[in-house]
Amino acid sequence: MKLATKERVLNLDFFMSLSNIIKELKYFGIYEPVDIWNRYCDYINSFEEHRKNPSSHIGFNTVTGLQLDEIQHLYKTQGLALVFLHYGAYRHAVATILEAAIKVHPEKPVLVVVDQESYNSESQLEEWVQIYSKLNAHMVIAENPSSGLKIARHLKNGGIVVLYLDGMTGYGKDKNPIRLPFISSEVEFRSGFFRLLQKSKTPVIGAITPSENELLVSKPIISNDIAMAASALMSFFRQTLLKDPSKWRLWYRHHLFVEALPQILVYQEARKNKINWICDEVNPKITLEEETGDVYQYMETYR
């Protein structure tokens, strides 16, 4: 029987996001990775709208977990670390919490840790630049050698630092990274920020948006064990990731940070309607195996 074959050509980011989603989710057996990827593509389109037009987001109707007034109460007497993932309406989550927090100390700046690429792109978004200015929020480039000292001093002075746990960047090589489960893979996270929190005894709070109008905030923790603090945050985020993996922004670069994945035994018969997934933004062209997410050099014989 001759199999019907279709061909879909993707740009590199969407191609790698599909590969990574298949590899990360196939093991569970409860997800259809291509369906998740299609929803991820829809999310990216809506994300771009919120990115360019912040007012397109109507705000959060529900705040679950730690309440905004409780964050204000904590901030009256000490600094805070606010940790997010690039998930859902994450920019609006940051803005909502900071808007409440700065009412306590409007004179204190907020440090937002970003990588160089994000700094360059965020600086071009005029409306978000205005929002950050109103929130007294200042971006700190993670790869800058002076950033660690700047963050440490800010925490010591009782300030707020915002960090994305999945940012994965910093100055130099991390000699003691923290290895944690992600969904089915294991990923290495940088440890420097958690060492600063440990040294300054700063409470850390996680926040994520399970849906467009819901903000979920974790209880604050202080831990003498940096791995435990990082693990607790990842566990908090994972519950939302598992419910809807399609809203995580960084699927396109996930392969750069994965240390281990479960090796799945593939035994299904060939599908009658097969899709050749191809990326022609690289030379030679590449294709992927839909059952495993593995990437190969494209050969004309695949057609």
C-alpha positions in Angstrom: 0.0 0.0 0.0 1.4 3.4 -1.0 1.3 6.0 1.8 0.0 9.5 1.1 2.6 12.0 2.0 2.2 15.7 2.6 4.9 18.2 3.1 5.0 21.2 5.5 7.8 23.7 5.5 8.4 25.6 8.7 10.8 28.3 9.8 13.5 27.2 12.3 11.7 28.4 15.5 8.5 26.6 14.7 10.3 23.5 13.5 12.4 23.2 16.7 9.4 24.0 18.8 7.6 21.0 17.2 10.6 18.7 17.7 10.9 19.8 21.4 7.2 19.4 22.1 7.2 15.9 20.7 10.3 14.9 22.7 9.0 16.4 25.9 5.4 15.2 25.8 5.3 12.0 23.8 6.3 9.9 26.8 3.1 10.7 28.8 0.7 9.2 26.3 -2.0 11.7 27.1 -1.0 14.5 24.8 -1.2 14.7 21.0 2.0 16.7 20.5 1.1 18.0 17.0 -2.2 19.3 18.5 -0.2 21.0 21.3 2.1 22.5 18.8 -0.8 23.9 16.7 -2.2 25.5 19.9 1.3 26.8 20.6 1.4 28.5 17.2 -2.0 30.1 18.0 -0.6 31.3 21.4 2.5 32.8 19.6 0.1 34.8 17.4 -1.9 36.2 20.3 1.3 36.7 22.3 2.6 39.0 19.5 -0.6 41.0 19.8 -0.2 41.5 23.6 3.5 42.3 23.0 2.8 45.1 20.6 -0.5 46.3 22.2 -0.5 45.8 26.0 -4.0 47.2 26.3 -5.3 44.2 24.3 -5.2 42.2 27.6 -8.2 42.8 29.8 -6.6 42.0 33.1 -7.0 39.3 35.7 -10.4 38.6 37.2 -8.9 36.1 39.7 -5.8 36.0 41.8 -5.3 32.6 43.4 -2.9 31.7 46.1 -0.9 34.6 47.7 -2.9 37.8 47.4 -1.6 41.2 46.2 -2.2 42.8 49.6 -0.1 40.0 51.2 2.7 40.8 48.8 2.4 44.5 49.9 2.6 43.5 53.5 5.8 41.4 52.9 7.4 44.2 51.0 6.9 46.8 53.8 9.8 45.2 55.8 12.0 43.3 53.3 13.1 42.8 49.8 11.4 40.2 47.5 12.3 38.0 44.6 9.5 37.5 42.1 10.1 34.6 39.8 8.1 33.9 36.6 8.1 31.6 33.5 7.7 32.8 30.0 4.2 31.4 30.1 0.8 32.8 29.1 0.4 36.5 29.8 3.6 36.7 31.7 4.3 40.4 31.0 0.9 41.3 32.4 1.5 39.1 35.5 4.7 41.0 36.2 3.0 44.4 35.7 0.0 43.5 37.9 2.2 42.4 40.8 4.6 45.3 40.5 1.7 47.8 40.3 0.5 46.6 43.7 4.0 46.4 45.2 5.2 49.9 44.3 2.4 51.4 46.2 4.3 50.4 49.3 7.7 51.8 48.3 7.2 54.0 45.2 10.6 55.5 45.7 12.4 52.1 45.3 13.3 50.9 41.8 12.6 47.4 40.7 15.2 45.3 38.9 14.1 43.0 36.1 16.7 40.5 35.1 16.8 39.8 31.3 19.2 38.4 28.8 20.8 40.7 26.2 18.5 39.5 23.4 15.4 40.3 25.5 16.9 43.7 26.5 17.3 44.6 22.9 13.8 43.6 21.9 12.0 44.9 24.9 13.7 48.3 24.5 11.9 48.6 21.1 8.4 48.1 22.6 7.4 51.7 23.3 4.2 51.0 25.2 5.9 48.4 27.4 8.9 50.8 28.0 6.3 53.4 29.3 4.7 50.7 31.5 8.1 49.8 33.0 8.9 53.4 33.6 5.6 53.9 35.5 6.5 50.9 37.6 10.0 52.2 38.3 11.3 49.0 36.7 14.8 48.8 35.3 16.2 46.0 33.2 19.5 44.4 34.3 21.3 42.3 31.7 22.1 38.9 33.1 25.3 38.4 31.0 26.8 41.7 32.4 29.6 40.9 34.9 28.4 43.6 37.3 24.8 42.3 37.4 25.3 39.9 40.3 26.7 42.6 42.6 23.9 45.0 41.6 21.2 42.4 42.4 22.9 41.6 45.7 23.0 45.2 46.8 19.4 45.7 45.7 18.1 42.8 47.8 20.2 43.9 50.8 18.5 47.3 50.6 15.1 45.7 50.6 14.3 46.0 46.9 12.4 43.8 44.5 14.1 41.7 41.8 12.1 40.0 39.0 13.6 37.0 37.3 12.5 34.4 34.8 13.4 30.9 35.9 13.6 29.7 32.3 15.9 32.6 31.3 18.9 30.3 31.5 21.5 33.1 31.1 24.1 34.7 33.2 27.7 35.9 33.4 30.3 33.2 32.7 29.9 29.4 33.1 27.9 28.2 36.1 30.2 25.8 38.0 27.4 24.4 40.1 24.1 24.4 38.1 20.9 23.0 39.5 19.6 20.0 37.7 15.8 19.6 37.9 12.9 17.8 36.2 11.1 20.0 33.7 8.1 18.0 32.3 9.6 14.6 31.3 13.1 15.9 30.7 15.8 17.2 33.1 17.1 20.7 32.7 20.0 22.6 34.2 19.2 25.9 35.8 21.7 28.5 36.8 22.4 28.7 40.6 23.8 32.2 41.1 20.5 33.9 41.7 19.5 31.3 44.3 22.8 31.8 46.1 22.1 35.5 46.3 18.7 34.8 47.8 20.2 32.3 50.3 22.8 34.8 51.4 20.4 37.7 51.8 17.6 35.6 53.3 15.2 37.0 50.7 11.7 35.5 50.3 11.0 34.2 46.8 7.6 34.1 45.2 6.5 32.3 42.0 3.7 33.6 39.7 2.2 32.2 36.5 -1.0 32.7 34.5 -2.9 29.4 34.1 -5.5 31.2 31.9 -5.9 34.6 30.2 -7.7 36.1 33.2 -6.2 34.1 36.1 -3.1 34.9 38.1 -1.7 32.2 40.3 0.9 33.2 43.0 2.8 30.8 45.2 3.4 31.2 48.9 6.7 32.9 49.8 9.6 30.6 50.8 13.0 31.1 52.3 15.4 28.2 52.1 19.0 27.5 53.2 19.1 24.8 50.4 19.4 26.5 47.0 18.4 23.4 45.2 15.3 23.0 47.3 14.2 26.6 46.6 14.7 26.1 42.9 12.9 22.7 43.0 9.9 24.2 44.9 9.5 26.9 42.3 9.7 24.4 39.4 7.1 22.2 41.1 4.9 25.2 41.4 5.2 26.0 37.7 5.0 22.4 36.6 1.4 22.0 37.6 0.4 24.6 35.1 2.8 23.4 32.4 1.2 20.0 32.6 -2.3 21.3 32.3 -1.5 23.2 29.1 2.0 23.0 27.7 1.1 25.1 24.6 1.4 28.4 26.4 5.1 28.2 27.2 6.9 30.7 25.1 10.3 29.1 24.8 9.6 25.8 23.2 11.7 26.9 20.2 15.0 26.9 22.2 14.2 24.1 24.8 16.7 21.7 23.2 19.6 24.0 24.1 19.1 23.3 27.8 17.8 19.7 28.1 20.3 17.4 29.8 18.3 14.1 29.6 15.0 12.8 28.1 13.2 9.4 28.4 14.0 7.2 25.4 10.7 6.0 24.0 10.4 2.7 22.3 8.6 3.4 19.0 6.6 0.5 17.7 3.6 2.0 15.9 2.8 1.1 12.3 3.4 3.8 9.6 0.5 6.2 9.3 -1.5 6.3 6.1 -1.3 10.0 5.8 2.3 11.0 6.6 3.6 14.6 6.9 7.1 15.5 6.1 8.0 18.3 8.4 10.8 20.3 6.8 12.9 23.4 7.7 14.7 25.1 4.8 16.1 28.0 6.8 19.3 26.0 7.3 21.6 24.4 4.7 21.3 21.5 4.3 17.6 21.3 4.9 16.4 19.3 7.9 13.3 17.1 8.6 11.9 15.5 11.7 10.4 12.2 12.7 6.9 12.9 14.0 7.0 9.8 16.3 10.1 10.8 18.2 10.9 14.4 17.4 14.3 13.5 16.2 15.8 15.8 13.6 17.7 14.5 10.4 19.2 16.0 7.3 16.5 16.1 4.6 16.9 13.7 1.7 15.0 13.9 -1.5 14.1 10.2 -1.1 11.8 11.2 1.8 9.4 12.8 -0.7 
